[in-house]
């Protein structure tokens, strides 16, 4: 069995199992199973400080989802929709051996201090 075959098998039997790491989420009301990685989303946001799209008033979420589990057409950057009933925009999409790494972003207004 090649390394690629082992990775393909592991993504189904270990990483994306709901009784281990994964949870059920929805995109525009359609459910899918994914693994959230908030630390990676924050790391990517902080490493991107020179980009004009970087904003302290946003919340970023990164999900890993099997390609075949993603509802609808393949995700594309700048697509707007509802992730778990929250208005979000897809910032980045990466396809690694049949698993999408998708970064979502939304505005999170901060309270004004007096």
N, C-alpha and C positions, 0 to 999 in steps of 0.2 A: 504494500500500500504506500503510495507516494505521500509526501508531506501535505500537498494540496488536498488529497483525499482525506487525510486525517483532520485537517482544519475544517473541511466541509462537514465531516461527521460531528466534530466537536461543537460546531455552531448550533447543531440541532439537539445534541444529547446533553450538553452541559450549559453553555453560555445563555441560550435563549429559552430555557425552561422556566415556566412560571413558578415552579416550586423551588427554584434556586435563585436566579437573579432577575428574571424578567417580570414585567407587569403588563396588564392590558391597558392600552391607551386608545384614544379615538382621534381620527383626523376627519373633520367635516362629518362627524357622527358615525363613521365607520370604524369598527374596532380592529385593532392589530396588537400583536405582542412585541414588546421592545424592552431594551435595557437602557435605563437612564444613566448618564454620567455627568453629573453637575460639575465635578472637579475638572474634567476635560473641557467642558464648555467655558468655565471661568478661565482656565489656562489659555485657551484660544483667544478669548476676548482680551485678556491682559497682554498677550503677545502681539496684538493687532493695534496698539495704541497710535500708530502713525496713520492709520486708515481714517479718512474723514467720516466713515459711517460709525466709528466707535463712539459710544455714548454711555455715560455713567447712569443714565436714567432708563436703561434697558435691562431686561432679564433674559438671559440666554439659557436654553435647554438643549442638551445633546442627547439624541436617542440613537441606539443601534437596533436595526430591524432587518429581518431577512427580506431579501428582495421580493420573494414570492408572497410575503405577508403584507406588504405595503398596499393599502387600499387605493384602487384607481390607477391612473397613469403614473409613470415614474416621477418622483419629486424633482422640482427644478428650483433654483435660486430665485428669490423675489416673488415666489408664489405665496399668496395670502390664503389663510384658512383658519379653521378652529381646531386647535390641539387641546383635547380634553375640555372642550367648551370655552376655551380662552383664545381670543383673537391673536394669531401669531403669523409671522412671516418666516419663510424658509431662507436662511442666510447662506448655508453651505450644504452641499451634498457630495458625499464621497462613497464610491462603490468599491469595497474590498472583499473579494472572493465571495460574492453573493450576499454581502451584508452592507446595507446602507448605513453610513454615519451621517446623520442629519442634524444640523444646528438650526434651532428655531429661535426667534427673537420677538419680544414684545415690549412696548413702552410700559414703564412702571413709574408713574408720576410720584415724585417725592414731596413730602409735606414741606411747606415753607417755614423756616424758623423765624421767630420774631425776636 
